[in-house]
């Protein structure tokens, strides 16, 4: 597959030096942006050249948003927002993949860097939000509505038969994007009532909206202001998170892993089992960090990692569902945040190896015992939860075995694969398995 062109590699941490004059004049559409031609019956339609450029713009916006959400997911503290970021990231990956499959049929390479500097600057700047709700406003109140508007127009403006593959991809994207707005709105409303969306976040939302307008909207076809917007003072250079965020409801953050009750004590062991599931956000946060940090890998790696990440979010939610079903409060669960901090100090490829070849490979004997225990007890809910988890983790190990060799080549690692895995697992066994995590203070 083609390696995508991503603006992340050239993201600048410097503040924009642009100065706005406040002029409301609009400039004409730049040369080369989409035009329309006539369909049979004299109806205006998007021609194939315009179609390529438009689909690539939609792809670029969702692809970059997906990677930005990966960078921010560990840092986000609000649990519901963190979960939605994970789901949006995965759904964006599905949309990007659908567009990849279509674009490779009508252009080569399938993924191309847009020719519009304003669009590239918009996505470069989105990363540097002052806080998690500022980012959420930029994504869900600006970009997503813009995407919905552009895609809905495109769906009816292209040739309905000749371009049906594009229409199919667009229809499915619209279903997800509209559902994202429905899910996130209560989260943003509640945050606003709680005073968590302040002037800095509002200023950031306005700035992202201005940047989108300066890019001619998602399609690039709308009238553009003459002068670019000035970034607000709240703009904050993004830094890769080395600690995982949790909101104020989580009161037990730094607990150490302790021995679980014996498996012969079915009820108490099951409580601890699913409490541990509720902390699998830590795995999602590690995959997010790897996805954001490793640039230049093939699209398939990013696509698989997006699925891996959201699987771990689902496992966390599975633990929450089980605990609530059994009268437990998941927000009182130990969070073991030092595990993320410990893993994050290692190179991303090493983190990926620890997770896939360490945690996930070694979990299967225990998981299969738990399936048997739940079956014997007649606990169908627990049995089904664990069996779905086994299915997901089996796929994650496949991801690791597929991508670790490629990651080692990509990063210039000279050790053979087996030796590299053995060396990493020695550290994992000595520290993670024993609970004696060595965290280097920077």
C-alpha positions as CSV (number, residue, x, y, z in Angstrom):
1,X,0.0,0.0,0.0
2,X,1.0,3.6,-0.5
3,X,2.6,5.5,2.4
4,X,0.3,8.5,3.1
5,X,1.5,12.0,2.9
6,X,1.0,13.4,6.4
7,X,1.5,17.0,7.5
8,X,2.4,15.8,11.0
9,X,6.1,15.3,10.0
10,X,6.3,19.0,9.2
11,X,4.2,20.4,12.0
12,X,5.7,23.5,13.4
13,X,5.6,24.3,17.1
14,X,6.1,28.0,16.3
15,X,3.3,30.4,16.6
16,X,2.0,31.8,13.4
17,X,3.3,35.2,12.4
18,X,0.4,36.0,10.3
19,X,-1.5,39.2,11.0
20,X,-5.2,39.7,10.1
21,X,-6.4,43.1,8.9
22,X,-10.0,42.4,9.6
23,X,-10.9,42.7,5.9
24,X,-14.1,40.9,5.0
25,X,-13.3,40.9,1.3
26,X,-13.3,37.5,-0.4
27,X,-10.9,36.2,-3.0
28,X,-11.7,34.1,-6.0
29,X,-11.3,30.4,-6.0
30,X,-7.6,29.3,-6.6
31,X,-6.7,27.8,-9.9
32,X,-7.1,24.0,-10.0
33,X,-9.8,23.7,-7.3
34,X,-12.9,21.6,-8.3
35,X,-15.2,22.6,-11.1
36,X,-18.4,21.1,-12.3
37,X,-19.6,19.8,-15.7
38,X,-23.0,18.9,-17.0
39,X,-24.7,15.5,-16.4
40,X,-27.2,14.2,-18.9
41,X,-30.3,16.4,-18.7
42,X,-28.2,19.5,-18.2
43,X,-27.7,19.0,-14.4
44,X,-24.4,20.2,-13.0
45,X,-22.2,17.4,-11.8
46,X,-18.7,17.0,-10.3
47,X,-16.3,15.8,-13.0
48,X,-13.7,13.1,-12.3
49,X,-10.8,15.5,-11.9
50,X,-12.8,17.6,-9.4
51,X,-13.9,14.4,-7.7
52,X,-10.3,13.3,-7.1
53,X,-9.4,16.6,-5.5
54,X,-12.5,16.7,-3.3
55,X,-12.2,13.1,-2.1
56,X,-8.6,13.7,-1.3
57,X,-9.5,16.8,0.8
58,X,-12.1,14.8,2.8
59,X,-9.5,12.0,3.2
60,X,-6.8,14.4,4.4
61,X,-9.0,16.2,6.9
62,X,-10.2,12.9,8.5
63,X,-6.8,11.3,8.3
64,X,-5.1,14.2,10.1
65,X,-7.9,14.5,12.6
66,X,-7.5,10.8,13.4
67,X,-3.8,11.3,14.1
68,X,-4.4,14.4,16.2
69,X,-7.0,12.6,18.3
70,X,-4.4,9.8,18.8
71,X,-1.9,12.4,20.2
72,X,-4.5,13.9,22.5
73,X,-6.3,10.8,23.7
74,X,-3.9,10.0,26.6
75,X,-3.9,13.6,27.7
76,X,-7.7,14.0,27.8
77,X,-9.0,13.7,31.3
78,X,-12.8,13.6,30.9
79,X,-13.7,9.9,30.6
80,X,-16.7,10.3,28.2
81,X,-14.7,12.6,25.9
82,X,-11.7,10.2,25.9
83,X,-14.0,7.3,24.9
84,X,-15.6,9.4,22.1
85,X,-12.2,10.5,20.8
86,X,-11.3,6.8,20.6
87,X,-14.5,5.9,18.7
88,X,-14.2,8.9,16.4
89,X,-10.6,8.0,15.6
90,X,-11.6,4.5,14.6
91,X,-14.6,5.7,12.6
92,X,-12.4,8.2,10.8
93,X,-10.0,5.4,10.0
94,X,-12.9,3.5,8.4
95,X,-13.8,6.5,6.3
96,X,-10.2,7.1,5.3
97,X,-9.9,3.5,4.3
98,X,-13.0,3.7,2.2
99,X,-11.7,6.8,0.5
100,X,-8.3,5.0,0.0
101,X,-10.0,2.2,-1.8
102,X,-11.9,4.6,-4.1
103,X,-9.0,7.0,-4.6
104,X,-6.6,4.3,-5.7
105,X,-9.0,3.6,-8.6
106,X,-9.0,7.1,-9.9
107,X,-5.5,8.5,-9.0
108,X,-2.0,7.3,-8.2
109,X,-0.8,7.4,-5.6
110,X,-4.1,7.1,-3.7
111,X,-3.0,9.5,-0.9
112,X,-1.7,12.8,-2.1
113,X,-0.8,15.9,-0.1
114,X,-3.4,18.6,-0.9
115,X,-2.2,21.4,-3.1
116,X,-4.0,23.9,-0.8
117,X,-1.6,25.4,1.8
118,X,-4.5,26.9,3.8
119,X,-6.0,23.4,4.3
120,X,-2.6,22.0,5.4
121,X,-2.2,24.9,7.8
122,X,-5.7,24.3,9.3
123,X,-4.9,20.7,10.1
124,X,-1.4,21.6,11.4
125,X,-2.8,24.2,13.8
126,X,-5.6,22.0,15.1
127,X,-3.1,20.0,17.1
128,X,-2.1,23.0,19.2
129,X,-5.4,23.4,21.1
130,X,-5.1,24.9,24.6
131,X,-7.0,22.0,26.3
132,X,-9.1,19.0,25.5
133,X,-12.4,20.8,25.2
134,X,-10.9,23.4,22.9
135,X,-9.8,20.5,20.7
136,X,-13.3,19.0,20.9
137,X,-14.9,22.3,19.9
138,X,-12.6,22.5,16.9
139,X,-13.3,19.0,15.8
140,X,-17.0,18.5,16.6
141,X,-18.3,22.1,16.3
142,X,-16.3,23.1,13.3
143,X,-14.7,20.4,11.2
144,X,-17.3,17.7,11.5
145,X,-20.3,19.9,10.6
146,X,-18.1,21.2,7.7
147,X,-17.5,17.6,6.6
148,X,-21.2,16.7,6.8
149,X,-22.1,19.8,4.7
150,X,-19.5,19.0,2.0
151,X,-20.2,15.3,1.9
152,X,-23.9,15.8,1.7
153,X,-23.5,18.2,-1.2
154,X,-21.0,15.8,-2.9
155,X,-23.3,12.8,-2.6
156,X,-26.0,14.5,-4.8
157,X,-23.7,16.5,-7.1
158,X,-21.6,13.6,-8.4
159,X,-22.7,11.2,-11.2
160,X,-25.0,8.8,-9.3
161,X,-24.2,5.7,-11.4
162,X,-20.7,6.3,-12.8
163,X,-19.4,7.4,-9.4
164,X,-21.5,5.1,-7.2
165,X,-18.4,3.8,-5.3
166,X,-17.8,7.4,-4.0
167,X,-21.5,7.8,-3.2
168,X,-21.4,4.6,-1.2
169,X,-18.4,5.6,0.8
170,X,-19.9,9.1,1.4
171,X,-23.3,7.7,2.6
172,X,-21.6,5.5,5.2
173,X,-19.4,8.3,6.4
174,X,-22.4,10.7,6.8
175,X,-24.1,8.1,9.1
176,X,-21.1,8.0,11.4
177,X,-20.4,11.7,11.4
178,X,-23.9,12.7,12.2
179,X,-24.0,10.1,15.0
180,X,-20.7,11.5,16.4
181,X,-22.3,14.9,16.8
182,X,-25.3,13.3,18.6
183,X,-23.1,11.5,21.0
184,X,-20.7,14.3,21.8
185,X,-23.3,17.1,22.2
186,X,-24.4,16.0,25.8
187,X,-20.7,15.8,26.8
188,X,-20.0,19.3,25.5
189,X,-23.2,20.6,27.1
190,X,-22.4,19.1,30.5
191,X,-18.9,20.5,30.3
192,X,-20.2,23.9,29.5
193,X,-22.5,23.8,32.5
194,X,-19.7,22.7,34.7
195,X,-17.5,25.6,33.6
196,X,-15.0,23.5,31.8
197,X,-15.3,25.3,28.5
198,X,-13.7,28.7,29.1
199,X,-12.8,31.7,27.0
200,X,-9.6,30.0,25.8
201,X,-11.6,27.2,24.3
202,X,-14.1,29.5,22.7
203,X,-11.4,31.6,21.2
204,X,-9.8,28.4,19.8
205,X,-13.1,27.3,18.3
206,X,-13.4,30.7,16.6
207,X,-9.8,30.4,15.3
208,X,-10.4,27.0,13.8
209,X,-13.6,28.2,12.2
210,X,-11.6,31.1,10.7
211,X,-8.9,28.8,9.4
212,X,-11.5,26.6,7.8
213,X,-13.1,29.6,6.1
214,X,-9.6,30.7,4.9
215,X,-9.3,27.3,3.3
216,X,-12.6,27.8,1.5
217,X,-14.4,25.3,3.7
218,X,-14.0,21.6,3.6
219,X,-14.5,21.6,-0.2
220,X,-12.3,24.6,-0.8
221,X,-15.0,26.1,-3.0
222,X,-16.5,28.7,-0.6
223,X,-15.4,32.3,-0.8
224,X,-12.2,32.9,1.2
225,X,-11.2,36.0,3.3
226,X,-8.3,37.9,1.9
227,X,-6.2,37.7,5.0
228,X,-5.5,34.7,7.3
229,X,-6.6,34.7,10.9
230,X,-4.3,35.5,13.8
231,X,-3.9,32.7,16.3
232,X,-5.3,33.4,19.8
233,X,-3.0,33.8,22.8
234,X,-4.4,30.5,24.1
235,X,-2.6,28.5,21.4
236,X,-0.4,26.0,23.2
237,X,2.4,24.1,21.5
238,X,1.5,20.4,21.7
239,X,3.8,18.1,23.6
240,X,3.5,14.3,23.6
241,X,1.8,13.3,26.8
242,X,3.9,11.3,29.2
243,X,1.2,10.9,31.8
244,X,-2.4,9.7,31.3
245,X,-5.2,12.1,32.2
246,X,-8.2,11.2,34.4
247,X,-10.9,13.5,35.6
248,X,-11.8,14.3,39.2
249,X,-14.1,11.3,39.6
250,X,-11.1,9.0,39.6
251,X,-9.8,9.2,43.2
252,X,-7.5,6.1,43.2
253,X,-4.9,7.0,40.5
254,X,-1.5,5.8,41.6
255,X,-2.3,2.3,43.1
256,X,0.1,-0.6,42.6
257,X,-1.1,-3.8,41.1
258,X,-1.7,-6.4,43.8
259,X,-2.3,-10.1,43.7
260,X,-5.8,-11.0,42.7
261,X,-8.0,-13.2,44.9
262,X,-7.6,-16.9,44.0
263,X,-9.5,-18.2,41.0
264,X,-11.2,-20.7,43.3
265,X,-13.0,-17.8,44.9
266,X,-15.2,-17.2,41.9
267,X,-17.1,-14.1,42.9
268,X,-14.2,-12.1,44.4
269,X,-11.9,-13.1,41.5
270,X,-14.5,-12.1,39.0
271,X,-14.9,-8.7,40.6
272,X,-11.2,-8.1,40.3
273,X,-11.1,-9.5,36.8
274,X,-13.6,-7.0,35.5
275,X,-12.2,-4.2,37.5
276,X,-8.9,-4.8,35.7
277,X,-10.8,-4.7,32.4
278,X,-12.1,-1.3,33.4
279,X,-8.5,-0.1,33.4
280,X,-7.7,-1.2,29.8
281,X,-7.8,2.5,28.7
282,X,-4.1,2.3,29.6
283,X,-3.6,0.0,26.6
284,X,-5.6,2.3,24.4
285,X,-3.5,5.2,25.5
286,X,-0.3,3.3,24.7
287,X,-1.5,2.4,21.2
288,X,-2.6,6.0,20.7
289,X,0.9,7.2,21.6
290,X,2.5,4.8,19.2
291,X,0.1,5.7,16.4
292,X,0.8,9.4,16.8
293,X,4.6,9.1,17.3
294,X,5.5,6.7,14.5
295,X,5.3,8.6,11.2
296,X,5.9,7.3,7.7
297,X,4.5,3.8,8.2
298,X,2.1,2.4,5.6
299,X,-1.6,3.3,5.9
300,X,-2.5,-0.3,6.8
301,X,-0.5,0.0,10.0
302,X,-2.4,3.1,11.0
303,X,-5.7,1.4,10.1
304,X,-4.9,-1.6,12.2
305,X,-3.7,0.5,15.0
306,X,-6.9,2.6,15.0
307,X,-8.9,-0.7,15.4
308,X,-6.5,-1.9,18.1
309,X,-6.9,1.3,20.0
310,X,-10.7,1.4,20.0
311,X,-10.8,-2.3,20.9
312,X,-9.1,-1.4,24.1
313,X,-11.5,1.4,24.7
314,X,-14.4,-1.1,24.3
315,X,-12.7,-3.5,26.7
316,X,-12.5,-0.7,29.2
317,X,-16.2,0.1,28.7
318,X,-16.9,-3.6,29.0
319,X,-15.4,-3.5,32.5
320,X,-17.6,-0.5,33.4
321,X,-20.7,-2.2,32.1
322,X,-20.0,-5.4,34.2
323,X,-19.1,-3.4,37.3
324,X,-22.3,-1.3,37.2
325,X,-24.3,-4.5,36.5
326,X,-22.9,-5.8,39.8
327,X,-23.4,-2.6,41.9
328,X,-19.8,-1.4,41.7
329,X,-18.6,2.1,40.9
330,X,-15.9,1.9,38.2
331,X,-14.7,5.4,39.0
332,X,-13.4,4.1,42.3
333,X,-11.3,1.5,40.6
334,X,-7.5,1.8,40.9
335,X,-6.1,3.4,37.7
336,X,-2.5,2.2,37.7
337,X,-1.5,5.4,35.8
338,X,2.2,4.7,36.5
339,X,2.0,1.9,33.9
340,X,1.3,4.3,31.1
341,X,4.1,6.6,32.4
342,X,6.5,3.7,32.6
343,X,5.7,2.4,29.1
344,X,5.8,5.9,27.6
345,X,9.5,6.4,28.5
346,X,10.5,3.7,26.0
347,X,10.7,4.2,22.3
348,X,7.3,3.7,20.6
349,X,8.3,0.4,18.9
350,X,9.4,-1.0,22.2
351,X,6.0,0.1,23.7
352,X,4.2,-1.7,20.9
353,X,6.3,-4.8,21.4
354,X,5.7,-4.9,25.2
355,X,1.9,-4.6,24.6
356,X,1.5,-7.1,21.8
357,X,4.2,-9.6,22.6
358,X,4.1,-9.2,26.3
359,X,0.7,-8.3,27.8
360,X,-1.5,-9.7,25.0
361,X,0.4,-12.9,24.0
362,X,0.7,-14.0,27.7
363,X,-2.9,-13.4,28.6
364,X,-4.5,-16.3,26.7
365,X,-4.1,-19.2,29.1
366,X,-5.7,-17.1,31.9
367,X,-8.5,-15.9,29.6
368,X,-9.4,-19.4,28.5
369,X,-9.5,-20.6,32.2
370,X,-11.9,-17.7,32.9
371,X,-14.2,-18.7,30.1
372,X,-14.4,-22.2,31.6
373,X,-15.0,-20.7,35.1
374,X,-17.8,-18.5,33.8
375,X,-19.4,-21.4,31.9
376,X,-19.4,-23.6,35.0
377,X,-21.0,-20.9,37.1
378,X,-23.7,-20.2,34.5
379,X,-22.5,-16.6,34.1
380,X,-23.2,-16.1,30.4
381,X,-22.6,-12.3,30.5
382,X,-19.0,-12.7,31.8
383,X,-18.4,-15.7,29.5
384,X,-19.4,-13.7,26.4
385,X,-17.4,-10.6,27.5
386,X,-14.2,-12.7,27.9
387,X,-14.7,-14.6,24.6
388,X,-15.1,-11.4,22.7
389,X,-12.0,-10.1,24.4
390,X,-10.1,-13.2,23.3
391,X,-11.2,-12.6,19.7
392,X,-9.9,-9.0,19.9
393,X,-6.6,-9.9,21.6
394,X,-6.0,-12.7,19.0
395,X,-6.2,-10.0,16.3
396,X,-3.9,-7.7,18.3
397,X,-1.2,-10.4,18.5
398,X,-1.6,-10.8,14.7
399,X,-1.1,-7.1,14.3
400,X,2.1,-7.3,16.4
401,X,3.5,-10.1,14.4
402,X,2.7,-8.4,11.2
403,X,4.0,-4.9,12.0
404,X,6.9,-5.4,14.4
405,X,9.2,-6.5,11.6
406,X,8.2,-3.5,9.6
407,X,8.6,-1.2,12.5
408,X,12.1,-2.5,13.2
409,X,13.1,-1.8,9.6
410,X,11.4,1.6,9.6
411,X,13.3,2.7,12.7
412,X,16.6,1.2,11.6
413,X,16.8,-1.4,14.4
414,X,19.7,-3.8,13.6
415,X,18.9,-6.7,16.0
416,X,17.0,-9.7,14.5
417,X,13.3,-9.8,15.3
418,X,13.6,-12.7,17.8
419,X,16.5,-11.1,19.7
420,X,14.7,-7.8,19.8
421,X,11.5,-9.3,21.2
422,X,13.5,-11.4,23.7
423,X,15.4,-8.3,24.9
424,X,12.2,-6.3,25.3
425,X,10.4,-9.1,27.1
426,X,13.3,-9.4,29.6
427,X,12.5,-5.8,30.7
428,X,8.8,-6.5,30.6
429,X,9.2,-9.6,32.8
430,X,11.6,-7.9,35.2
431,X,9.5,-4.8,35.7
432,X,5.9,-5.1,34.5
433,X,5.3,-8.6,35.7
434,X,6.9,-8.0,39.1
435,X,5.4,-4.5,39.5
436,X,8.8,-3.0,40.1
437,X,8.5,-0.3,37.5
438,X,11.6,1.9,37.0
439,X,10.5,5.4,35.9
440,X,13.3,7.7,34.8
441,X,12.8,11.3,35.9
442,X,13.5,13.7,33.1
